[in-house]
Amino acid sequence: MDAEMLVDLLYAQARRDPELRHSLELRCATQSGEVAEAHRLLDTAVQDGNVEYTAKVGAVLDTLERLLDAGSPADLAPLARRTVDDIGEVLEQSGDPSGDLGDKLDFAVELYARACAARPPDPEQLAEWLLEVEFDGPGRPAIALADFAEALGEKGLERVKSTVDEILKAGPTGYRRDVAERLLEELAEVRGDVDALVAILSAKPPRVDVSLKIVRVLRAAGRHSEAIAHAARALTPHKTQASRPEPEDETVALRRKEFDEAPGNVTYTALREAAVEAGVWSVQRVAALARLRERAADSEEGAEELARALLAEERPDEAWRACVRFGGSLALRVELAASREVAHPAETIPVYRSQIEHLIEQKDPQAYREAAKHLKKLRTLHKRAGTAEEFTGYLADLVSVHRRKTRLIAEVRAARIALPKPRNLPASGSLTS
């Protein structure tokens, strides 16, 4: 038998035999050398220039994502944590957390959270790492505590809580105070401590987004009468505006107010520009993105605004993941797929299939021509993904369903796409409709 036939037989048997499948997965993770190769790339990456470093880190992240998606039994947390730390150190030296490398740092943190959930490390050591990253200063990634809550467990969360309490007791200012207050709020959310969370939110300067969050928290806890009472108080005009605990850049404060009143792509971008100029974007970004994600969870419009905001920030990978999680218009998904199809062809195939069906439904000659162009692209993506036979089956089904759309069939032929064996296809001379 040739290699391809042996692979097919082994794959079919592994689907029937869980023990064999587990054994093969373990061998793939531990003996294929992928993890060792990833560590080797990190060993040599810092010696290279910026472009080469970014490429090598990207390869490591691709390996981590692939193994995590496959449910690898290997402990990937050490590699993921090292990747986060390495990227963070490079960004600290360069002093610029924006751009492609900054995007990869955020993705590395996301993968580390997944790796910790799959194989939880020592909770106190994880808590210490998290605290060190958070309080190390601007330019390092801001951690979403909820992503690590399961791995931290009560022991790790208590370690975070005790440290945050000590820091706040010392009366910090600026960045350290902002981080400590944010972590205290996230701790209350993660633990489901409604009273503590409401108290923390109520102590903040009055803002529309804060009041709405309090109402949502109370409603989610089933405390509807309190939610109604708080909403009524929030709607009452304030005669005086609470003073801020310390001076804040006027432009940032104005842009933040505009964003809170109408969170979306435009106001987010304006806030980012002002906060970057003032050197406070690291903290502002966490809160602003949290607000956009709340909107994204509630509506497709919110999901669209979140993805557009991330695109404006030149973070296409984050925008893609936001679309996968929250949804988004077909036009947006096609736009994002165009920037992702080379590195991740398999992920973009469903998007282009949806676009082809959408174009065909328009029953317009120009739309048929565009659908044929997308079919040609889809054929290329399937080849890159190693699923060329799947495209053949898809094309056969599509042509069978739309065989009466003779103009569509003509455009497919004109695009030099080989049609499947005739199954009630119209003759080449009968293109009359």
C-alpha positions in Angstrom: 0.0 0.0 0.0 1.1 3.6 -0.6 1.5 6.1 2.2 -1.8 7.9 1.5 -3.8 4.6 1.7 -2.0 3.7 5.0 -2.9 7.1 6.5 -6.5 6.7 5.5 -6.7 3.2 7.1 -5.0 4.4 10.3 -7.3 7.4 10.5 -10.4 5.3 10.1 -9.3 2.8 12.8 -8.4 5.6 15.2 -11.9 7.0 14.9 -13.3 3.6 16.0 -10.7 2.9 18.7 -10.4 5.7 21.4 -7.3 4.1 23.0 -5.4 4.0 19.7 -6.5 7.6 19.0 -5.2 8.7 22.4 -1.9 6.9 21.8 -1.5 8.6 18.4 -2.3 12.0 19.8 0.2 11.6 22.6 2.9 10.5 20.2 2.1 13.4 17.9 2.5 15.9 20.8 5.5 14.4 22.5 7.5 12.7 19.8 6.9 14.8 16.7 9.2 17.4 18.2 6.7 20.3 17.7 7.0 21.5 21.2 10.8 21.1 21.2 11.0 22.9 17.9 8.9 25.8 19.3 11.2 26.2 22.2 14.2 26.1 19.8 12.6 28.9 17.7 12.2 31.0 20.8 15.8 30.3 21.8 17.0 31.7 18.5 14.3 34.3 17.8 15.8 37.1 20.1 19.0 36.9 18.0 17.2 37.9 14.8 15.9 41.2 13.5 12.3 42.4 14.2 10.8 40.8 11.0 12.4 37.4 11.6 11.5 37.5 15.3 7.8 38.2 14.6 7.7 35.4 12.0 9.2 32.9 14.4 6.9 33.9 17.3 4.0 33.6 14.8 5.1 30.0 14.1 5.2 29.2 17.8 1.7 30.6 18.3 0.4 28.6 15.3 1.9 25.4 16.9 0.3 26.2 20.3 -3.1 26.9 18.7 -3.0 23.8 16.6 -2.2 21.5 19.5 -4.8 23.1 21.8 -7.4 22.8 19.1 -6.6 19.2 18.7 -7.0 18.5 22.4 -3.4 17.5 22.8 -2.7 15.8 26.2 0.7 17.5 26.4 1.3 20.2 29.0 1.5 23.3 26.8 1.3 25.9 29.6 5.1 26.2 30.1 5.6 26.9 26.3 2.7 29.4 26.2 3.9 31.2 29.3 7.4 31.5 28.0 6.0 32.9 24.7 4.1 35.6 26.6 7.1 36.5 28.7 9.5 36.6 25.7 7.2 38.8 23.6 6.7 41.1 26.6 10.4 41.5 27.1 10.9 42.4 23.5 8.1 44.9 23.6 9.5 46.5 26.8 12.8 47.0 25.0 11.2 48.5 21.9 8.8 50.6 23.9 6.0 50.1 21.3 3.3 47.6 22.3 1.2 48.5 19.2 1.3 46.8 15.8 1.7 43.1 14.8 3.9 42.1 17.8 1.4 43.7 20.3 -1.4 41.7 18.6 0.7 38.5 19.0 1.2 39.2 22.7 -2.5 39.4 23.3 -3.0 36.2 21.4 -0.2 34.5 23.4 -2.0 35.5 26.6 -5.2 34.0 25.2 -3.5 30.7 24.4 -1.8 30.6 27.8 -5.2 30.9 29.4 -6.4 28.0 27.3 -3.4 25.9 28.2 -3.8 26.6 31.9 -7.5 25.5 31.7 -6.5 22.3 30.0 -3.6 21.5 32.4 -3.8 23.8 35.5 -0.4 24.7 36.9 0.2 25.5 40.6 -2.5 28.1 41.4 -0.3 30.2 43.6 2.6 30.3 41.1 0.1 31.3 38.4 -1.3 34.0 40.6 2.2 35.4 41.3 2.9 35.4 37.5 -0.3 37.2 36.8 0.3 39.8 39.5 3.8 40.4 38.3 2.6 41.0 34.7 -0.2 43.3 35.8 1.8 45.5 38.1 5.0 45.5 36.0 3.9 48.7 34.3 2.4 49.9 31.0 3.5 48.0 27.9 2.8 44.6 29.3 -0.4 42.7 28.6 -3.4 43.4 30.7 -4.9 40.1 31.9 -8.6 39.3 31.9 -8.9 37.5 35.2 -12.0 35.6 34.1 -9.9 33.8 31.5 -7.6 32.3 34.2 -10.2 31.9 36.9 -10.7 28.2 36.4 -7.0 27.4 36.6 -6.4 29.8 39.5 -9.2 28.2 41.6 -10.1 29.6 45.0 -6.5 29.3 46.3 -5.1 31.3 43.4 -7.9 33.9 43.5 -7.3 34.4 47.2 -3.7 35.0 46.5 -4.6 37.7 44.0 -7.1 39.2 46.4 -4.7 39.5 49.3 -2.0 41.2 47.2 -4.5 43.7 45.7 -5.8 44.5 49.2 -2.2 45.2 50.4 -1.5 47.4 47.4 -4.7 49.5 47.8 -4.0 49.8 51.6 -0.7 51.5 50.7 -2.5 54.2 48.8 -1.0 53.8 45.4 -1.5 56.4 42.6 -1.6 56.3 38.8 -1.1 53.1 37.0 -0.8 50.8 40.1 -4.0 52.1 41.6 -5.9 51.7 38.3 -4.7 48.1 37.9 -5.5 47.2 41.5 -9.0 48.6 41.3 -9.7 46.8 38.1 -8.5 43.5 39.5 -10.7 44.0 42.6 -13.7 44.5 40.4 -12.8 41.5 38.2 -12.4 39.4 41.4 -15.9 40.2 42.5 -17.2 39.3 39.1 -15.4 36.0 38.9 -16.5 35.0 42.4 -20.1 36.1 41.8 -20.0 38.5 44.8 -22.8 40.7 43.7 -22.8 43.0 46.8 -19.0 43.6 46.5 -19.3 44.3 42.8 -22.2 46.7 43.2 -20.3 48.5 45.9 -17.2 48.8 43.8 -19.1 50.1 40.8 -21.2 52.5 42.9 -18.0 54.1 44.3 -16.9 55.1 40.8 -17.6 58.6 39.3 -21.2 58.6 37.9 -21.2 57.4 34.3 -23.8 55.9 32.0 -21.9 52.7 31.3 -21.2 52.1 35.1 -24.9 52.6 35.9 -25.9 50.2 33.2 -23.5 47.6 34.4 -24.9 47.8 37.9 -28.4 47.3 36.6 -27.2 44.3 34.5 -25.4 42.7 37.5 -28.5 43.1 39.8 -30.9 41.7 37.1 -28.6 38.7 36.5 -28.7 38.0 40.2 -32.5 38.0 40.2 -32.6 41.3 42.3 -35.0 43.0 39.9 -36.5 45.5 42.4 -33.0 46.8 43.2 -32.1 47.0 39.6 -35.2 49.1 38.9 -34.5 51.4 41.8 -30.9 51.9 40.7 -32.0 52.6 37.1 -34.4 55.2 38.4 -31.7 56.9 40.5 -29.3 56.8 37.5 -31.9 58.6 35.3 -32.2 61.5 37.8 -30.0 64.4 36.7 -27.1 65.1 39.0 -26.9 68.6 40.2 -23.2 68.4 40.8 -20.6 66.2 39.1 -18.4 64.1 41.4 -14.8 65.2 41.4 -12.2 62.9 40.2 -9.7 61.5 42.7 -6.8 63.0 40.7 -6.4 65.2 37.6 -6.9 63.5 34.3 -5.9 64.6 30.8 -8.8 66.8 29.6 -8.7 65.4 26.1 -8.7 61.7 27.3 -11.5 62.5 29.8 -13.6 64.1 27.0 -13.0 61.2 24.6 -13.8 58.7 27.4 -17.1 60.5 28.0 -18.0 60.4 24.3 -17.1 56.7 24.2 -19.2 55.9 27.3 -22.2 57.6 25.9 -21.9 56.0 22.5 -19.5 53.0 22.5 -18.5 52.1 19.0 -15.7 52.0 16.5 -15.5 55.8 15.9 -15.5 56.8 19.6 -13.1 53.9 20.4 -10.6 55.1 17.8 -10.8 58.7 19.1 -10.2 57.5 22.6 -7.3 55.4 21.6 -5.6 58.3 19.8 -6.0 60.6 22.8 -4.9 57.9 25.3 -1.9 56.9 23.3 -0.8 60.5 23.2 -1.2 60.8 26.9 0.5 57.5 27.6 -2.5 55.9 29.3 -3.8 53.6 26.6 -2.7 50.4 28.3 -5.3 50.8 31.1 -8.0 52.6 29.0 -7.9 49.9 26.4 -8.9 47.1 28.8 -12.0 49.0 30.1 -13.0 50.2 26.6 -12.7 46.7 25.0 -14.7 45.2 27.9 -17.5 47.7 27.2 -17.4 46.9 23.5 -17.5 43.1 24.2 -20.6 43.6 26.4 -22.3 45.3 23.5 -21.1 42.6 21.1 -22.7 39.9 23.3 -26.0 41.7 23.0 -26.3 42.4 19.3 -24.8 41.9 15.9 -24.4 45.6 15.6 -22.2 45.5 18.7 -20.2 42.7 17.3 -19.6 44.7 14.1 -18.5 47.8 16.1 -16.0 45.7 18.2 -14.5 44.1 15.1 -14.3 47.4 13.3 -12.6 49.0 16.3 -10.0 46.2 16.4 -9.4 46.6 12.6 -8.9 50.4 13.1 -6.3 49.5 15.7 -4.6 47.2 13.1 -5.3 44.0 15.0 -7.0 41.8 12.3 -6.4 38.6 14.2 -8.3 39.9 17.3 -11.0 41.2 15.0 -11.3 37.7 13.4 -11.6 36.1 16.8 -14.2 38.6 17.8 -16.3 37.7 14.8 -16.0 34.0 15.5 -17.1 34.5 19.1 -19.8 37.2 18.7 -20.8 37.1 15.0 -20.8 39.8 12.4 -22.1 40.7 9.0 -21.1 38.6 6.0 -19.4 41.6 4.4 -17.2 42.0 7.5 -16.3 38.3 7.6 -15.3 38.3 3.9 -13.1 41.4 4.6 -11.4 39.7 7.5 -11.0 36.4 5.6 -9.1 38.2 2.8 -6.3 39.0 5.3 -6.4 35.6 6.8 -6.7 33.2 3.9 -3.0 32.8 3.2 -2.0 31.7 6.7 -5.2 30.0 7.7 -7.0 28.8 4.5 -9.2 26.2 6.3 -10.7 28.8 8.6 -11.8 31.0 5.8 -13.4 28.4 3.6 -16.9 28.6 5.3 -16.9 32.3 4.9 -16.3 32.2 1.2 -19.0 29.5 0.8 -21.5 31.7 2.5 -20.5 34.6 0.2 -20.9 32.4 -2.9 -24.4 31.4 -1.8 -25.3 35.0 -1.0 -24.2 36.1 -4.5 -26.1 33.3 -6.2 -29.3 34.2 -4.3 -29.2 37.7 -6.0 -29.9 36.1 -9.4 -28.0 38.8 -11.2 -25.4 38.2 -14.0 -22.8 40.4 -12.3 -23.4 38.5 -9.0 -23.0 35.2 -10.9 -19.6 36.5 -12.2 -18.5 37.4 -8.7 -19.7 34.0 -7.4 -17.5 32.3 -10.0 -14.5 34.3 -9.0 -15.0 33.3 -5.4 -15.4 29.7 -6.5 -12.0 29.9 -8.1 -10.5 31.3 -4.9 -12.3 28.6 -2.9 -10.7 25.9 -5.0 -7.2 27.4 -4.2 -8.0 27.6 -0.5 -9.0 23.9 -0.5 -5.8 23.0 -2.2 -3.8 24.9 0.4 -5.7 23.3 3.2 -5.2 19.8 1.7 -8.9 19.3 1.1 -9.1 19.4 -2.7 -11.5 16.5 -2.9 -13.9 18.3 -0.5 -14.1 21.2 -3.0 -14.9 18.7 -5.8 -17.9 17.4 -3.7 -19.0 20.9 -2.8 -18.9 22.0 -6.4 -20.9 19.0 -7.5 -23.6 19.7 -4.9 -23.7 23.4 -5.8 -24.0 22.8 -9.5 -26.7 20.1 -9.0 -28.8 22.5 -6.8 -28.4 25.4 -9.2 -28.3 23.5 -12.5 -31.2 25.5 -14.0 -29.3 28.8 -13.5 -27.7 28.6 -16.9 -26.0 32.0 -16.7 -24.3 30.9 -13.4 -23.1 27.7 -15.1 -21.7 29.7 -18.0 -19.7 32.0 -15.6 -18.3 29.0 -13.8 -17.1 27.6 -17.1 -15.7 31.0 -18.1 -13.7 31.1 -14.9 -12.0 27.8 -16.1 -13.3 25.7 -13.3 -13.7 22.1 -14.3 -17.3 21.0 -13.7 -18.1 17.6 -12.3 -19.5 14.8 -14.5 -22.8 16.0 -16.1 -25.7 15.4 -13.8 -28.6 17.0 -15.6 -26.4 20.0 -16.5 -27.6 22.3 -19.3 -26.0 21.8 -22.6 -23.4 24.5 -23.6 -25.6 25.8 -26.3 -28.8 26.3 -24.2 -27.7 29.3 -22.2 -30.9 31.2 -22.6 -31.8 32.4 -19.1 
